[in-house]
Amino acid sequence: MFIQLKTIRVEHGYAETMIERFAGAGIIEQQPGFVDLSVLKKKRTRGDEEVVILIRWESEKDWKAWETSDVHLAGHRERRGQPAPSYILDSSQVYYEMLGQKTKSV
């Protein structure tokens, strides 16, 4: 399994905006090899907020097919040349290969 982890730090009060953007229905769910997408918000009482998007793919090959797909690239082309929203303070992306997993036994 291949995991894509996006971390986005936003100004206080804007986490919900990012959560709505990533948690709503989209086209990624229809892509071959897509497993699931989780949106997490770091628990904090004041200051900047952090949203993490964890996307699981069956394989790195499936993720690469999504990244280079016409439908994915079209979404990025629409925003090309536009500045990122000012409330986004920082963002990063890392990738992992899952080597082990435990699940609850029934």
Backbone as numpy.savetxt, mean C-alpha at the origin, in Angstrom:
# Nx Ny Nz CAx CAy CAz Cx Cy Cz
5.61 -16.29 -1.00 4.77 -15.12 -1.00 5.66 -13.87 -1.00
5.20 -12.83 -1.65 5.93 -11.57 -1.79 5.10 -10.47 -1.12
5.76 -9.64 -0.32 5.06 -8.60 0.43 5.63 -7.24 0.10
4.73 -6.32 -0.18 5.06 -4.93 -0.45 4.55 -4.14 0.75
5.42 -3.34 1.36 5.07 -2.58 2.55 5.33 -1.10 2.29
4.25 -0.31 2.27 4.36 1.13 2.06 4.10 1.82 3.39
4.95 2.77 3.74 4.77 3.55 4.96 4.64 5.01 4.54
3.57 5.65 4.98 3.31 7.04 4.62 3.10 7.84 5.90
3.92 8.86 6.09 3.79 9.75 7.25 3.10 11.02 6.79
2.02 11.37 7.49 1.23 12.54 7.10 1.05 13.47 8.29
0.67 14.70 7.98 0.37 15.67 9.04 -0.81 15.16 9.85
-0.85 15.57 11.10 -1.94 15.19 12.00 -3.29 15.53 11.36
-4.20 14.57 11.39 -5.53 14.78 10.85 -5.73 14.27 9.43
-4.67 13.78 8.79 -4.79 13.34 7.39 -4.68 11.83 7.20
-4.53 11.09 8.28 -4.43 9.63 8.14 -5.68 9.06 7.50
-6.84 9.55 7.89 -8.09 9.02 7.33 -8.16 9.22 5.81
-7.59 10.32 5.32 -7.57 10.57 3.88 -6.79 9.47 3.17
-5.66 9.09 3.73 -4.83 8.03 3.13 -5.51 6.68 3.28
-6.16 6.46 4.41 -6.84 5.19 4.64 -7.96 5.01 3.61
-8.73 6.04 3.37 -9.81 5.97 2.38 -9.25 5.68 0.99
-8.14 6.29 0.67 -7.54 6.10 -0.66 -7.15 4.65 -0.91
-6.58 4.00 0.11 -6.08 2.65 -0.08 -7.07 1.56 0.32
-7.99 1.84 1.22 -8.91 0.81 1.72 -10.15 0.64 0.85
-10.46 1.63 0.03 -11.64 1.55 -0.82 -11.47 0.55 -1.95
-12.58 0.23 -2.57 -12.55 -0.71 -3.70 -11.67 -0.16 -4.81
-10.98 -1.05 -5.46 -10.08 -0.65 -6.55 -9.92 -1.77 -7.55
-8.89 -1.65 -8.35 -8.66 -2.65 -9.39 -7.60 -3.68 -9.00
-6.84 -3.36 -7.96 -5.77 -4.28 -7.56 -6.33 -5.64 -7.16
-7.52 -5.64 -6.58 -8.12 -6.90 -6.11 -8.37 -7.88 -7.25
-8.45 -7.38 -8.47 -8.74 -8.23 -9.63 -7.48 -8.77 -10.30
-6.33 -8.39 -9.80 -5.08 -8.76 -10.46 -4.66 -10.18 -10.12
-4.18 -10.93 -11.11 -3.69 -12.28 -10.84 -2.58 -12.26 -9.80
-2.66 -13.15 -8.84 -1.62 -13.26 -7.82 -1.82 -12.36 -6.62
-2.78 -11.45 -6.67 -3.07 -10.59 -5.52 -3.68 -11.45 -4.42
-3.15 -11.32 -3.19 -3.68 -12.08 -2.06 -4.56 -11.19 -1.20
-4.00 -10.11 -0.67 -4.79 -9.19 0.14 -4.02 -7.89 0.38
-4.75 -6.91 0.89 -4.19 -5.60 1.19 -4.72 -5.19 2.55
-3.83 -4.81 3.45 -4.21 -4.36 4.78 -3.74 -2.92 4.95
-4.58 -2.10 5.57 -4.23 -0.71 5.85 -4.17 -0.56 7.36
-3.04 -0.09 7.85 -2.81 0.04 9.29 -2.53 1.50 9.64
-2.98 1.91 10.80 -2.68 3.26 11.29 -1.94 3.11 12.61
-0.79 3.75 12.67 0.02 3.69 13.89 -0.75 4.38 15.01
-0.78 3.76 16.18 -1.48 4.34 17.32 -0.62 5.47 17.89
-1.18 6.65 17.89 -0.47 7.83 18.36 -1.48 8.82 18.90
-1.12 9.59 19.88 -2.07 10.54 20.44 -1.89 11.96 19.94
-0.69 12.30 19.48 -0.47 13.65 18.94 0.71 13.63 17.98
0.80 14.65 17.18 1.89 14.75 16.21 1.53 14.11 14.89
2.55 13.87 14.10 2.35 13.27 12.77 1.68 11.91 12.91
1.04 11.50 11.82 0.39 10.19 11.80 1.08 9.30 10.76
0.99 8.01 10.97 1.65 7.07 10.06 0.65 6.00 9.62
0.59 5.80 8.31 -0.27 4.78 7.72 0.63 3.79 6.99
0.36 2.51 7.21 1.13 1.45 6.58 0.18 0.64 5.71
0.59 0.39 4.48 -0.18 -0.44 3.56 0.62 -1.70 3.30
0.07 -2.84 3.66 0.73 -4.12 3.49 -0.02 -4.87 2.39
0.68 -5.16 1.31 0.06 -5.85 0.18 0.77 -7.18 -0.01
0.00 -8.25 -0.01 0.58 -9.58 -0.19 0.24 -10.11 -1.58
1.28 -10.65 -2.21 1.18 -11.25 -3.56 1.62 -12.69 -3.48
1.08 -13.51 -4.36 1.50 -14.92 -4.39 2.97 -15.05 -4.74
3.48 -14.12 -5.59 4.88 -14.19 -5.99 5.38 -12.80 -6.41
6.68 -12.66 -6.47 7.27 -11.41 -6.96 6.91 -11.21 -8.43
6.80 -12.29 -9.17 6.41 -12.21 -10.58 5.02 -11.58 -10.72
4.09 -11.97 -9.85 2.74 -11.39 -9.88 2.77 -9.90 -9.57
3.57 -9.52 -8.56 3.70 -8.10 -8.21 4.28 -7.31 -9.38
5.33 -7.84 -10.02 5.94 -7.15 -11.16 4.95 -6.99 -12.30
4.13 -8.01 -12.52 3.11 -7.92 -13.58 2.13 -6.79 -13.27
1.76 -6.63 -12.01 0.87 -5.53 -11.61 1.56 -4.18 -11.81
2.78 -4.06 -11.35 3.52 -2.79 -11.43 3.70 -2.33 -12.86
3.80 -3.25 -13.80 4.02 -2.89 -15.20 2.75 -2.98 -16.05
1.62 -3.27 -15.40 0.37 -3.41 -16.15 -0.12 -2.05 -16.65
-0.82 -2.07 -17.77 -1.38 -0.83 -18.34 -2.30 -0.13 -17.37
-3.13 -0.88 -16.67 -4.09 -0.28 -15.76 -3.40 0.42 -14.58
-2.35 -0.17 -14.05 -1.60 0.44 -12.95 -0.84 1.67 -13.42
-0.18 1.55 -14.54 0.59 2.67 -15.07 -0.32 3.84 -15.47
-1.53 3.54 -15.95 -2.47 4.60 -16.32 -2.82 5.46 -15.11
-3.00 4.85 -13.97 -3.28 5.59 -12.75 -2.16 6.53 -12.37
-0.94 6.09 -12.57 0.22 6.94 -12.26 0.38 8.05 -13.30
0.07 7.75 -14.55 0.17 8.78 -15.60 -0.79 9.93 -15.33
-1.96 9.62 -14.78 -2.95 10.67 -14.47 -2.39 11.69 -13.48
-1.53 11.23 -12.58 -0.98 12.12 -11.54 0.41 12.66 -11.89
0.96 12.24 -13.03 2.30 12.68 -13.42 2.34 14.20 -13.52
3.38 14.78 -12.97 3.57 16.23 -13.04 2.85 16.98 -11.93
1.98 16.30 -11.20 1.29 16.94 -10.09 2.11 16.75 -8.82
2.22 17.79 -8.02 2.98 17.62 -6.78 2.21 16.70 -5.81
2.94 16.02 -4.97 2.30 15.21 -3.94 1.54 16.14 -3.01
0.46 15.66 -2.42 -0.28 16.51 -1.47 0.65 17.00 -0.37
0.48 18.24 0.03 1.38 18.86 1.02 1.31 18.19 2.38
0.23 17.48 2.68 0.10 16.83 3.98 0.92 15.55 4.08
1.44 15.04 2.94 2.32 13.87 2.98 3.72 14.36 3.33
4.22 13.94 4.46 5.53 14.39 4.94 6.65 13.49 4.47
6.35 12.20 4.33 7.39 11.25 3.95 6.72 9.95 3.54
7.34 9.23 2.65 6.83 7.90 2.31 8.00 7.01 1.91
7.83 5.74 2.16 8.85 4.76 1.78 8.16 3.46 1.41
8.92 2.61 0.74 8.39 1.34 0.28 9.50 0.30 0.39
9.17 -0.83 0.98 10.12 -1.94 1.07 9.42 -3.22 0.66
10.21 -4.23 0.32 9.68 -5.48 -0.19 10.28 -6.64 0.61
9.45 -7.66 0.82 9.88 -8.81 1.60 9.45 -10.09 0.91
10.23 -11.12 1.12 9.84 -12.46 0.71 9.46 -13.19 1.99
8.26 -13.76 2.03 7.82 -14.48 3.22 8.49 -15.85 3.24
9.16 -16.12 4.33 9.89 -17.37 4.46 9.25 -18.33 5.47
8.34 -17.81 6.25 7.66 -18.65 7.23 6.39 -17.96 7.69
5.45 -18.77 8.20 4.18 -18.19 8.65 3.53 -19.18 9.61
2.89 -18.62 10.64 2.11 -19.45 11.56 0.67 -18.97 11.48
-0.23 -19.92 11.53 -1.65 -19.59 11.56 -2.31 -20.34 12.71
-3.44 -19.85 13.12 -4.18 -20.49 14.20 -4.69 -21.85 13.73
-4.47 -22.87 14.55 -4.99 -24.18 14.18 -6.43 -24.30 14.68
-7.18 -25.04 13.93 -8.61 -25.18 14.25 -8.85 -26.40 15.08
